[in-house]
């Protein structure tokens, strides 16, 4: 029991970078912009964040620097994808590779250095609640911020009016343009704020949950973030569930390794990725015509469940917008 | 709100869409803007609503000149437009659609204003339904209410009656009258004469990008408006085209209903003879494409039967070739050459040797195509593309169904296309085409079918018609007498 509580607490903590990255991706994609550079962006931002914190001996400066780097990479995606109308997929992919190598190259002096890190801050009173206190309130400020960000982003996107406009821009930009909205500005803002979150996700590793800097420090988390946003059907709470599910799979995998279950390590390491692919395939297949015709024959509550699972991508995701067209 | 338009011009490349247009629209009235397809109505309205920028000219509202050029500016001065395909967001609810935009107050106010306008205009919209659950007519109603809530004083409707039901049309007309009574200005763009007669206080006619005469107070005699819309075309009638003699019946249509998303033709029965050229006349979107696709077997009738050569038509046939209007996207593969197209069509020509190339060289000579065998078709001029498409139709084709055979072509290219089509017809191929150009329909058809408001006419002998009588039929005047 105690072990389970500790595991859950660790799960909450270790999901934070993934959570920040997925929320960043989510904000951009709801406005119709794919920022495929997530993994490279996280690496570069994490490295710069660590370097700045190391040099200034101040964690806050490190996070600010990381957010700025993430935002700058996103601005490049924005300029090439929104202003010049290039393929966002191609641009993001190239940037991911570029930033990854850049982080390895520029981060060389900081490898294996130990620098400052976020310090734990159990919340007084709440931390003393049995079980729940350990799971939720024995963390550090960054982790609390990540937890609070989920309802904040969900409310912003689904309930607020700027969020409505953001979604409209991702669905049918020409309609929002005709309604007097500056589509380009909304898209830039969304992708840059998303980029800043992605940058923070990188620093969440180097300054908190996997302190220090090494090559490929994120171990591919950025790519997983992109998949989890699809898995979560562009909804903040489902994405959060996806992040915890992924972290849980990883925990189980490492536990199995420790218990010496006679399974090759590699199998366990890639297992979460495989599960992710299978889940994506199943969710996707639910929206095929054949399955859809079957769905209308099942009881109504089940139909609603399936409709919930298969909610579609923003209609204009990745498509450039031309006001004259 | 009184709008004054002065010397407005707009060109796209070499095509002048609006030429020096000056007109006034008074407040509290419904103004009809009438013209053929391509007369420049939509261009004018898109400039007013800020989707297009003006090349030159000025717009004043209540005497004060305003700067347009972006939708936000038009909305700020109070001009709003409902497009033919309403620009809304399918996954949003009605209320969300109204809330998503500039110039909107808080949520509760939206719901209240919505309810008020919904009641005043006699619409029966339920605010929490999603747009994707609504019909085109209902989506239009949502757009109208949205614009009124944002404070539009000028409401532009671009061809609003296309694709909506008769009941919705009545509701729309009632609502527009109410809106005009509120002191707002309504601009009603259409090509349907009877709608202007039924609804509008004034009529303004555009032809080929220019204003014809001046704005007139309704009522105006239909003949006068038709004359303004189509010009005096009888003067240039010179038929040098020979008649073709029909032989045998090609299609038997029996109680056929043709239906697409927003159009329904029939039920009607028809027999169509082989070996002639049949022109489909009517304003664009009146069902001509639907009709052609049914004759081609690409669509099957909702009910009734179509027999082709005494056999039930069950799908597209190799000997009935359909050439769509959008030839660059649907007719050819733009980046492929003539040789590659020939190889695609004839599997046995896909050889390393020169068979396909020789065939192409022959086609280039026969059809007078200015091209080399290996140049990508997208690099050819429109006329050459069209000739290339014709050349690619196998000799075995019994039927050629073609949309706008000469749209966008100069007179010389157009003539040469018709020369080829007539050659084919003389050799026994049946040609069915539709064109927005009345003169083309009158010049080249042996028989004509007129489409109007979801119905089609009997097969009419060309010689029983004049351009003027055809223009009347297209506008719906006297259409009932020739209806199927």
Interface residues (C-beta under 8 A of the other chain):
Chain A: X161 X164 X165 X167 X168 X171 X172 X174 X175 X176 X177 X178 X179 X180 X181 X182 X312 X315 X323 X324
Chain B: X49 X51 X52 X71 X72 X75 X76 X81 X83 X87 X88 X89 X90 X91 X92 X96 X99 X100 X101 X102 X103 X104 X107 X150
